[in-house]
């Protein structure tokens, strides 16, 4: 294989050297090192150089061939793997951008290449559209993985950060690989599947069924009422909208209204099942402490709907929301202004949660695996050498206490007793259950 393709030729000498270093593997991993179609150059004392992925042909569109790469492999490569870009790798910890690229469907045309029959590593490549600029030329990342374990050996991307191996486009490709394999998908990308997680609730809960059936009727009645005030009103249905500054925040308003006299206004419609046959502003409704409107027929600032409509205004960039409460007995429209003070607090809280909790969980699945990583805090008179649990090891991670006061081990690691969350009620260890 010739390395003189246009991309490699465009690299600076030092970058070109680094690129070739990424393609070096051990003779054992190369397997078919004697096959000239497998190797990009002769075998050296440093190992075997694999062919340049950008020069390969014969890529396969078959997800069943992909390695079983898990979040541990991704985490290790992005955060902990030693190398010349280890300092830069810490920046990849804020890989929310990468994960958002994946879940937003920006990872496209994923392809697999086995390199050779007996080669223990393989290539995966994709086209990743940068950010929300769907019309822009996509970047072309590739990753080298071990076929059996799914370990990430090397990676590269044609973007400016690609030589550092930790760009968001490489990480987005890795997220796509893990998700597709874990879902056992064969042809359809997991981002294009119809959402089914809340199907049970939509089908079984009467209040949700009622709201879904009446929403369109409420929308039409609202449109008729606004047309009496403004003749050029347009009401548009919208889906999920992501906040451009922080794309991990999104909202799904029930509509957007636009007219020449009021500009753009976001719409949120509620059809309360409990009071479905009572006028929304009736005293019976307004006197209910759990009702969304107060006695002055305004949306309660402490109600969850208030936070919802504020989020609508945040992601859509408008300053007002028409909060529509509809029942069989009538309709009430409450205009809610933008509460910037609340939004500032919400944004700060969300950003902190994403950085401190969500991203680490996305990368490591520690909570899902039952390991929170929270250490037991010892008191001053505790013996640091004391052993707990059936494994007779020190206290660490998540632990549960046996309710038998005479239990010799007293505390047990979650993993050792096979639990993932705090038990309800009394809990006894296996020995004390006998």
Buried (B, 14 or more C-beta within 10 A) or exposed (E): BEBEEEBBEEBEEEEBEBBBEBBBBBEEBBBBBEBEEBBBBEEEEEBBBBBBBBBBEEBEEEBEEBBBBBBBBBBBBBBEBEBEBEEBBEBBBEBBBBBBBBBBBBBEEBBBBBBBEEBBBBBBBBBBBBBEEEEEEBBBBBBBBBBEEBBBBBBBBBBEBBBBBBBBBBBBBBBBBBBBBEEEBEEEBBBEEEEEEEEEEEEEEEEBBBBEEBBEBBBEBBBEEBEEEBEEBEBEEBEEBBBEEBBBBEBEBBBBBBBEEBEBBBBBBBBBBEBBEBBBBBEEBBEEEEBBBEEEEBBBEEBEBBBBBBBBBBBBEBEBBBBBBBBEEEBBBBEBEBBEEBBEEBBEEBBEEBEEEBBBEBBBBBBEEBBEEEEBEEEEEEEEEEEBBEEEEBBBBBBBEBEBEEBEBBBBBBBBBEBEEEEEEEBEBEEBEE
